[in-house]
Amino acid sequence: MRGLTYFRMTALFLLGALGHWWWTTYLSFWGVAPQLLLVLTFVVAARRGPVPAMSFGFAWGLVLDVYALHLMGAASLALTLSGYLAGNIRRQVDVSSLAPQSVILAAGTWGFFLFTGLLGLIFTKSFTWPGWGMFLLAPVLNCVLAPLLFWVWDVAVES
């Protein structure tokens, strides 16, 4: 049995949401942790395309919005857009190797932060800024985490 069954989709969603909460609560150093749900959205986009990535990105974005308690819907819109863009980029770029994954994911992380900040500026009149530490170190942490999550995807979902 290969692919995304309903059980695997539910397990992926719940493990992603709980894993992000646990990681940011217990494993963040100086307030910096990888954006697990952003990386998982990219993994889904790279392996399955834009539509599943947008679906997972929207659902995980709602989880992030509930966790953060600031502009509701900003993270869900940003992750949905990230899933769409990464899913469409995979048609032009081979995202199966490490170098393109890292470049696209680092740019996507900065884009995520800037997009949510601009949404905050538009709707709340204040730029939602994660801080320089998070802005500069999260792309590196995401790029380090991505190969592990791609491997887990290949073993758990594609097996």
HELIX and SHEET records of a PDB file:
HELIX    1   1 TYR A    6  TYR A   26  1                                  21    
HELIX    2   2 LEU A   36  ARG A   48  1                                  13    
HELIX    3   3 PRO A   50  ALA A   68  1                                  19    
HELIX    4   4 ALA A   74  ILE A   89  1                                  16    
HELIX    5   5 LEU A   98  THR A  124  1                                  27    
HELIX    6   6 TRP A  132  ALA A  156  1                                  25    
END                                                                             
